Amino acid sequence: MRIMRTFWHAAWWAACIALAACGGGDGRGEDAIATPEPSSRCEGCQRGRLTGTVSIGLPLAGAQVVVRDAAGGQAAGATDDAGRYDIDVSALEGTLVVQALGSAGGQAQLLHGTALRSEVGVAVVNVTPLTEMVLAQALGGHPADLLQAGRAEFLRIDGGLPEAHRRVAQAVGGVLEAAGVPAGADLRTSPMERLPALARALALLDVARAEGGHAVRHLAMAPGDALALRFAGAGEPATLPPPGPGLFTVLDAARSALPGLQQRLDALAALYATGVPPASALEDFVAPSLHHAGLDAQGFLAQVLRRQDAVARGGFSLQGVRFDELRLRGVGDGGQRLYVSWRVVPRPPHAPYDETMWFSQADGRWRMLGDGLAARVRVRNAALLGPRARSEGAVRSLAGVACHEAAGGVAGAARERCSIEGGLGDVPAGGWLDLGEVGDPRFGVRTLYWSDAASPLQRLADHRQRSRLLGEPSAQVVNHLLFELDALQVDPRAVRAVVTGPGLPATGLALYPPKHEAASLPFAHWTLDPEGLQDWHAVRLPDAGPPGSGAPYRFLLLDAAGAAVQAVEASLPSAPLDEASLFAQRDRLFAQWDLAAQPLAQPTLARLLASDSAEGDALAVSQPWRAPAGHGVRSLHVDLEWHRAALPPDAAPRQTLRQRWAVDGGDRLLQAALPAREGHRTVWLNVVLSAGDALGNRYLHHVSPDNPH
């Protein structure tokens, strides 16, 4: 595992997930030998068209639907307000796989279904969390991951549906029965409008991708008590505990309460119409006992509801916010507490995000109660578009190269550092060319010339003129895992966090809080830097066996004495796309700097170090960029880091200035001017342009002297 020191702040990942499938028989009272016939013929079905409903208990309107066959043929459409899709699939052959990507509770809903060829134009084909699990059982893995990796075996679907359906029906049988779904009903092809009990059962279930299967619970179960439904081959599935007597009455009452909760959130949003309201106006919306992401009620008011970032940090606040997409995730105290996810939509250009917590009702009013966790954490895939280094062999073959063991090497792990002495090859005398350390991610990307001149200004001029770029700019994509521990939403007792999970060292990775600068945080998330100075919280993915959908990661928060505060868990929302595919789709996925034909805008060392003003360097940036072309991928923000230092003999520490801009929409030109500081010169500049998709994957393109365009 290589830890990648990325000198930027972002929220990142790896590419829009491909499309996969789902299917089912029923298994409750049916013949387990053959796939059941469609449960009924659909009204209005037409020859060569596939139709059905995308639902999680409530229909998913506006979901993007793609149908695929085994040969890779595709047909696409979208759902209407009733969650219904109707797509021409006459050009496709054989068993079909359906993918639907929608949103509920502010969270992406990626679901799959499957249709036998005989069902096209004859039966509806539902796409639900139940059909997602059925297809996963039939294929022996998460459909999206398998299809993305080219390992989805369509031939397994037809013969595997009955057993797959039986396993899912057994796991959730108590919920189906309690909801009134009749034994023998086909969960895959029963028209939702004719079987409202199926929608009722779906509304009671909460299904999430997990490592090796799915995590399933009904809404009366605590979020941490979900049943693990493993893929076929892992033994007989366990069974969800049956819903208690009266649960559906409580559930119906809870769902009926959601419009009132929406009105309550609308009233909260109205307070932000013209600015950020005072704490006294917000207190009525927050329960005194709130505990959310490590914050008590007063901390939540200050850090979340009254958050006002400086303009230099993007200027985020909740002014102009709206709240929507409420989704019931749990009930407690007979319906007096509701566990709800919803979407937070800040004013443009800031991106929407999701929130999840308990609400409690008292005096006829709903108040925020929190999630009871010690921090807000996320794990994402992040893809970085950057330079392709020259190969080690090509670097070693440069004229005059000499490599020697690097000082400070770890015993048993020899390291080499390569250089060219001045006067050898084409390196000018009076200094030497540093090629870097073999194995470092920057080896083969660039060289730095270190001058022996007596004058600091001359040394700087030699460094600027004689350093070289070896790599090819923006010529490859590298996958990373991004670990986000929110620096504002964390238990104040925590001083360190250890993250463990797939692809990480057995001892885990340590995260540390950012070092405060004045009254504000320099960046938004905890960092891998023990000093809290560098904004990097990503690791490069292992070369083999990258984690898949639902891969679990555990953030163990520790206090100053090393005692555990709490362990908070997060899972990877999707598997990463391979790096070659990401690069091939870079125009669709990445917001990109458009500097190749504009050398005067490129942040080369020659340009950055060109100033000789006694007042020090100022920084002027004017960089055009292109938005991602892919559907559902949006530009997010730009992060700029400007490093500068005093010339000798001044021993003042290096200074780092950071600035962030939200950039979705508007002009495709970054323009910034940062003032000079007397006696200080530029050392480095890194500017990162971030984009993201509906699944939370991040795509980053950076420019720096290592990657000037």
Summary of the structure (lengths in Angstrom):
residues: 709
radius of gyration: 27.9
end to end distance: 28.1
largest distance: 89.7
contacts: 2449
relative contact order: 0.13
helix: 19%
strand: 36%
